[in-house]
Amino acid sequence: MGRNLQSGKRLRPVDLARGHGLSTQAVRNYEEAGILPAADRTPHGHRAYTSLHAGALRAFLALVPGHGHRTATAIMRAVNEGATEEAFRLIDESHAQLLDDRRTLRAVESALRDLEPTPEAATASGPGGGSAPAAAARTGGTFIGPLAGRLGIRPATLRTWERAGLVRPRRDPRTGYRVYDESDARDARLVHQLRRGGYLLEQIAPLIAQVRAAGGLEPLEAALRDWHGRLSARGRAMLAGAAELEAYLRERG
């Protein structure tokens, strides 16, 4: 809908929906979720929206690409309830998460640049992922609990990654416990960081396999460029969302 609507002009749900490629039910759902302020009703009980509702819808749809549907909903609900400070807090959290994701990306790049093929890795890089005698010959390492703690994840997550072939810990011959050596911990860190970047396990698996084989950054360069692009797109989307939200706040008065 255009910005030249007069505040008193009445709009039907279909009028709001058509301008944004939505269904009228979606518009009603947004109102029920608090994304749009409550509509007035005609004498016949039909919803009557105004340019204020159009502004709220524009703001919400602009916020979603940068903040996600859940946070964008919470922001709009807070604004419509008059809790603007809560809305600003939610926005600040999203910006903090974006900054943290940028730091994570830099950490991934740094970790990958530090990868060096080792005799141990070369021994384990055969078609079967290393023989049992070679694995048994390795000493040292860490158990699943301490490694999960360092990564800030649950041990069950490491087991899931193992089933997906993303980490390959050996088993202690006496206890049967999983033991993660330095290269295993490296792979776990890379998986964790790539998951933070939004990659699915099935997308990560071939990248980890290539890193093991190549021992360097090159296999992930395209993924890292894509990650950079997605973070930049989120930043721009946050700016666009902020502009529409500011316009909505001014219209609310």
Buried (B, 14 or more C-beta within 10 A) or exposed (E): BEEEBEEEEBBBBEBBBBBBEBEBEBBBEBBEEBBBBEBEEEEEEEBBBBBBBBBBBBBBBBBBBBBBEEBBBBBBBBBBEEEBEBBBEBBEEBBEBBEEBBEBBEEBBEBBEEBEBEEBBEBBBEEEEBEEEEBEEBEEBBBBEEBBEEBEBEBEBBBBBBEBBBBBBBEEEEEEEBBBBBBBBBBBBBBBBBBBBEBEBEEBBEBBBBBBEEBBBEBBEEBBEBBBEBBEEBBEBBEEBBEBBEBBBEBBE
